[in-house]
Every structure is written in structure tokens, then in C-alpha cells.
Amino acid sequence: MFLLKKRFDIGDTISEIQADDIEKLSRYADKEANPLYPVPMLMNAKELKQFYYQLME
């Protein structure tokens, strides 16, 4: 997995994410994805919010 990330120059952060948008993004993602999409790990809005902040760093 990490080889593909390096090969395609995929970074660890997303600079376009704005702190002002995180509340809305986390609520929308929680509402849309849970439980409709098969994913390895479900995250609620609170967990998604933390994840978005990590992506900003």
C-alpha cells in the first residue's frame, strides 16, 4: 500500500480542508456513509471530525 502511495506521490495531508468546514463535513460523511457503505471501520461524526483535523496537519 505504501509503495503505491509513494509511487503516485500521495501525501498524508489535504491542504484544501478548512477548519470552518470540518463540522459540516463530519456530519455529512457520518450521515451518508453509515451504514450504507461497506468499509473496514465505521466512524461516527465525532471520530470523523478528529480524522479531518489530522488530515489538515
N, C-alpha and C positions, 0 to 999 in steps of 0.2 A: 504494500500500500504506500509506504513512504517513498519507494522508488518512483512510483507514478507521480506523486506529489512533487518530487524534486524534478523529474523529467519534464513536467508541464509547468513548472515554476508557479505552483500554487502556494500562496502564503498562509500564514497562521492567523492573520487578522483580516478584517474587512473595514477599510478606512471609510467607506461610504455610510456606515451605520452611525447615526446621530443619537446622542443620549436622549434628546427630546422625543425620539420615535420609539424607544425601547418599550415603554409601557403598552403602547398600541400594538407593536409588533408581537410582543409576547402573548397578548390576549388573542389576537387574530390567529397566531400559529397554534395556540392551545385549542381554540375552538374548531379550527379546520382539521388539524391532524389527529386529534384524539377523539375517538379510537378508530378513525376511518382508514388510516394508512398503516400497513404492516412495517413496523420499524423495530430495531433491536432493543430500543429503550424508550419508554414513554416518559415525557416530561410535562409537568403542569406549567401553568403560566409563571409561577414564581421561579421554577427551575430554568425555564426558558429565558427569563429576564436576566438571571445570573450568567447564562450562557452567552447572551448578546453582549453583556458588558465585557466578558472575557474576549470575545471576538473583536471588540473595539481596541483593546490594548496593543 
